[in-house]
Amino acid sequence: MIWREKMKVLFVCLGNICRSPMAEAMFYHDLQTAGLTDQVEVASAATSSYEEGNRPHPGTQKILAKYGLDDRHHRSRPLTAADFAEYDLIIGMDEMNMADLKRRAPKQYQDRLFAINDLTPGHQGEAIPDPWYTHRFQDTYDSLKRALPYWLAYVQKHL
């Protein structure tokens, strides 16, 4: 793949208040640590408009604060048709997110769609359960903490 001036990564979940903003904040921190924020942008979006405009779930905010991560004034936003052309990597959190992404993405952008654990050895095909339902925000963080280094390595390899 050939990237524009910046590679763009988009994390996607159902409401964009739990998993995807947590992944965005964590990945942004990883990019900062690696000195890549001038080469890579990260954002997040929802497959629905249920939570549009809302701040991250209090459980997400608590986890981000626990680990000193900045949510960068996140507000939930729904995925748009333009996102498929705009983002180089679009990463869904579970099977339902992936089905929605595959259904909505134009054919020429299907190769930009990935599941969060596609690169995680021994965890391919595993979803990250929605903590809005489970209330297990620490488990969400731990699962993302396991998966995101592989995405960072992928990004670094493809810059």
N, C-alpha and C positions, 0 to 999 in steps of 0.2 A: 504494500500500500504506500502511496505517496501522500503525505500530510500537507495541509496548508501551512501557513507560517506557524501555527500552533496546533498540536494534536488536541482534540476535544473529546472528553469522556463524560458520559451521562449515565448516572445510576437511576434506576426506575423501580418504583414499587406502587402499590395500590393508591395510597393517599398522599405520599410524599411528606409524611410527618414523622415517620419512625425509621424504617430501614434505610431508605435512599438518602435522606439528609444525614443520617449517621455515617453512611458509607462516604458521602461527599466530604464531610468534615474530617473523617479519618484519612481519606485519600489526599485531601488537600494538605494535611499535616505531613503525610509521607512525601508528597511532592516538594514541600518546603524543605524538609530535612535533606532530601536528595538534590536540592538546588535546581528544581525543574519547573518552578512556577512561571518562568518566562517562556517555557516551551510547551507547557501542557496546561489546559484549562479543565476544570471539573465542575459539574453542576448535577442537579437531580430534578426529577419530575415524577408525576403521578400518571397512572393509566386512567384515573378517574378525576372528576372535578369535585368530589365530595368535600375535600378539605381546602379547596382553593383559597389562598390568601392567609391561611392559618400558619402560626408558628409551629415548630416541632412539638410533638407530644411531650408533656412534662417528664415522662420516663426517659425519653431521648435526651431532653435537656439535662436531666440529672446525670446520665451517663457521660455526656459530653463534658459537663462541668467536672465530674470525677476524674477524668483523664486530661483536663486542661485543653480541651479541643474547642475551637471557635466555630460556631454555626454560621458565621458570616451574615448574620441578620436574615437567615433563611425564612422564606415564605413559600408555602406549598403552591405549586403550579401544575396544571395539567400538561401532559405531553402534547406537542403540536405536530402537524404534518411537516412543518419546516425543520423540526428537530432531526428527522431522518437524514436530511441532506447536510445539516449543520454539524452533527456529531459524528466522530470517526468510530467510536466504540460506545455502544448502547447496551448497558448491562442490567438485566432484570434479576429480581430477587427470588422469584419462585415460578412454578409452572404456569400459574394463571397470568402472571406478568408477561412471561415469555409468549404464551399463546396470544395475548393481546398485542404484543409488539409484532409478532410474525403476521398477524392478521392485518394490522394497520400499516406496516412498512411497505413501501413500493418495492417491487421486485429487485430493482437495481441497488437497494440498500439492505437487503436481507443479510448480506455478509457482514454487516456491522453489528448484528445482534448476538449477544452472548448471555449465558446464565452466569451468575456470580461465582459458582464453583466449577465452571468449565476447566479452569487451569489448576485447581487444587487437587494435588495427588491424593487418591483415596476417598475423595469427596465429590467427584464429578457426578452430576445429576442431583445432588442434594440441594434442597431449597433452604432458604433462611425463613423460618416461620415468622409470621407477622406478630410482633410483640403487642400490637394493639389488642389482639385476641388473647395471647398467652401471658402478657404482662411480664415476660422474661427478657427485659432489656439488656441485662448483663450477658445472657446467652447470645443475643443478637450481636452485641459488641464482640464477644469472643469468636463467633463464627466469622464476622467480617475481618477481625484481626488475623485469622488464619488465612482467609482468601485474598485479602488486598495485597500482600507482598508479591503474589504471583502476577497480579495486574500491574504493579509497579515494575516488575522485571520485564513484563511484556512491553509496556510502554517504553522503557529504557532501550530495549532491544530494537524497537521500531522507530526510534527518533532519528 
